[in-house]
Amino acid sequence: MKGLLLKELYLFWHHGRLFILLAAIMAAISAFGGTIGPMLSVVMFFGIYPMTLQAYDERSKWPQYALTLTYSRSDLVNIKYILVLILALVSSVIAAAVSCISGIIYDKPMSLDPIYLSTLFVICLLMCSVPSLMLPFVFWLGAEKGRLLYCIFGGLIGAAGGMLSSSSFVVAGIAADVVSSPLLIPGLLAAATALFGASWLLSLKLFKRREL
Amino acid sequence: MTNAIEIRELTKCYKDFTLDRVTLSLPSGCIMGLIGENGAGKSTTIKLLLDMISRDSGEIIILGKDNRENFKLTKEDIGVVLDDIGLPEVLNPKQIGKIMRYAFKNWDGETYKAYLKKLGVPEKKKFKELSRGMKMKLGIAIALSHKPKLLILDEPTNGLDPIARDEVVDMFYEFTRDEDHSILISSHIVSDLEKLCDYIAFLHKGRLMLCEEKDVLKDGYRIVGGSSEDIAKIPEKAIIGKKVTPYSVEAIVKRDSIPEGMESSPVDIEQLFIFMVKKEG
């Protein structure tokens, strides 16, 4: 697995250099502007980066070649999910640093601030949930078709959710209750963990069946 | 003698192609050439061997183990060169070597460097900037640098110029000096295989037409030429294939069926393959 991780890091460094610079700028804007908003765009990018790397892999026919080495299909799936976790950790560390710097500048101690902690939590959640939804499509159909199907699927769900929430006062009421509930954070954490785990298992199963 | 590869009744069906009950064995210490036209099933056979695609039925034993049981461990002893080397485009051979160091327990960095030098592959040029021949050479260097016992090579001399081809063929030959080392190699370039191989297998439209020792094939068949009346004297069963022109007929015939006094000449593997395929249609 070390070899696969090293390969991912080489590719991340090569393809993501410009973005790392952009992320640094966004993080600085967040820190000095006292707002987490720009940081979220960095998180979203980190979230979809494993899929981008998979697209590069497929273009170079790396999955086929890797199977001739000492790697299995499971290893090729596992490394992308490990990458998601690493990037989530990196995003959280950057977000924590940004919050701390911002706290120092604006004279607000942030370390145990519930708002700061929940912001970090949301960042981790965002980081893991987007790939959790996308990766099974990518491993099932390939990066190009998988991403397209994800967009169509995600768009349909989004549109259905939007229609439901705008047309029903009952749903809006329930949503307001959920948002103010103390169970929101643990509930979201449980849901995101379950989604991540289910996505990982599903990807393993789908990629095992795919003809390369 | 144990077998490095044993394939029994291997079948894989696609919509427009079927690899049909292929059975063959490669004895340890030998080189087998897999010959076939485009789409004959050579790459499908190799992908099945490496468990890159799933088989519909049949059995594959590599280095004494089923290729579905702990194949990662078996692959430590296999070097592979595919027709298309799928390495990341932006990495250079030096970085690729570092990745391989973690991929194979027996990876030998010094041997890898020596092969790169011998084959003239620049260490710091990105993979995408290498010519097709250079990419192949890099693939060969990787395949040989982790002390494999078996090489599985799919068109490894594709894109190489004649001098490089000769060099690479010599390297494969050198590899099999160790009696535990074996090679399965597919190629269009039959002359390379003829020079290198102990065994020859012909694949045609997904079926194995023959699998035999090269010397037995070359000794067992002869090419005869003459008028259609001359050829008619040979039993039809003994004729492997024939080429008819308005002026003469050329046929490949089992040596022991050639009538006394009829002139014949040695046959090469390429001729044998072409005649057999034409007869099969």
Interface residues (C-beta under 8 A of the other chain):
Chain A: K2 G3 L4 L6 K7 Y10 L11 H14 H15 Y56 D57 R59 S60 K61 W62 P63 Q64 Y65 A66 L67 T68 L69 T70 Y71 S72 E211 L212
Chain B: L50 D51 M52 I53 S54 F71 K72 K75 E76 I78 V80 L82 D84 I85 G86 L87 P88 E89 V90 L91 Q95 K98 I99 M100 R101 Y102 A103 F104 F127 I152
